[in-house]
Amino acid sequence: MSIKWKILIVYLTAVSFSFFLFVLGEQAVNGEKFIIDWGTLILAILLPAGIIYYLTHRLSYQLKKLYNTAHSISKGDFDNFSEVYNLDSSNELGKIGIEMITVAQQFRVNLQKNMQEAEKVQTILASMQEGVVALDQVGRVVLNNTAAESIFTFTKDELKGKYFIEALCYPELEGLVQNALEKGQSGISEITMGERIVRVQVNPFLEEQTKTRSRGAVIVGYDVTELRRLEQVRTDFVGNVSHELRTPLTSIKGFVETLLDGAADDPALRERFLTIIQTETLRLQRLIDDLLTLSRIENRRTDLVGGTSLVQEAYRHIEPVISSYARAKKLELVVDIPSDLPTVAMGTDMLSQVLLNLLENAVKYTTKGKVELSACQKGSFVYLEFKDTGCGIPEQDLPRIFERFYRVDKARFREQGGTGLGLSIVKHIVEGSNGRIKVTSHLGSGSVFACEIPVAE
């Protein structure tokens, strides 16, 4: 029932009740029967009722406009103010309507600002490589970015309405979160999650007034697996270089001291020791040259690897060396390079080094049989295959064969006199030209190295 009908009913009820009280009072005073002029009575009742009805109708109409406008605002419609604009601004309801419009417009401005800020935050979080997770004061997830889902391996649906530490059961992480929420303390730790190492930093949200009570926490996760792997590689590299340098230097130092102690007086002994010193010196020189080559390729890969060349031309540069090496070991060298191969996107010097290193390795670790080099075009790549019938490589060593100084058989490696950097140099050269290299091998039945080098545009 609308407000105007309520007011009208209250008015009629009050008038009727007052009238009957008046009649009863007159009868009690005069002791006579009261004669009612019904026409006058009806007019006295209906005239004020009509006036009240008109006024309450206008009031109800204005209140309905205010209600419709407020309802539109509650649904997010901030443009439907036409009904309020039609109100009479001279009375209280019109003034209320004007204030409602002002509040709604200010609210719309603030809402737009908040939405823009939220979009900025979402954009920043989405572009971050670090995983960010925001928790409320009891540890439930209220916000996270895509990187966090990847680093901590969860999805939004998995954490919806759940506690963060329920999804990730790691005692160290649980302790950091509890300290942040309960004690307002920040913390940092590195946590091993399967095969990954994640550096986690947890900071609390503290209340502005107390600065002690936590209103939530922010978890920031960094995947440092690759960083720790590179640190280990660097440590191994320094250790390997030190070892490789120390071994020939120790040998040279020992033979020089022996010669100084009197062995130089014996011509045969002197010649033998000097030959050994020369061999070790050449080994040092090869090691330093390979290190410098590898460093130049890593630091200025485009400048060194850039250029174009033909496989046939690059092979002609190394053919005398590799042919004589194969003949010395009594191995059959089979080379199949078609004359119509296209130009590849790699300089002649670098391609020659790739061919020499892979063929030299194949001959070095093959005692009998043959070494083959075949080439062909496959789409936009030139495919090079190096096959031997040597000792092969154990399956567990294949993933690490291209690491610097990695050796399958250390004793045999020293007998062969290599530096341990050849395959690493080859890998950097090939990948620097946007190519690929892979190896397949079976212990005792030889190895196959395959290179894919892009055709020059």
Secondary structure, 3 states (H helix, E strand, C coil): CCHHHHHHHHHHHHHHHHHHHHHHHHHHHHCCCCCCCHHHHHHHHHHHHHHHHHHHHHHHHHHHHHHHHHHHHHCCCCCCCHHHHCCCCCCHHHHHHHHHHHHHHHHHHHHHHHHHHHHHHHHHHHHCCCEEEEEECCCEEEEECHHHHHHCCCCHHHHCCCEHHHHCCCHHHHHHHHHHHHHCCCEEEEEEECCEEEEEEEEEEECCCCCCCEEEEEEEEEECHHHHHHHHHHHHHHHHHHHHHHHHHHHHHHHHHHHHCCHHHCHHHHHHHHHHHHHHHHHHHHHHHHHHHHHHHHHCHHHHHCCCECHHHHHHHHHHHHHHHHHHCCCEEEEECCCCCCCECCCHHHHHHHHHHHHHHHHHCCCCCEEEEEEEEECCEEEEEEEECCCCCCHHHHHHCCCCCCCCCHHHHHHHCCCCCHHHHHHHHHHHCCCEEEEEECCCCCEEEEEEEEECC
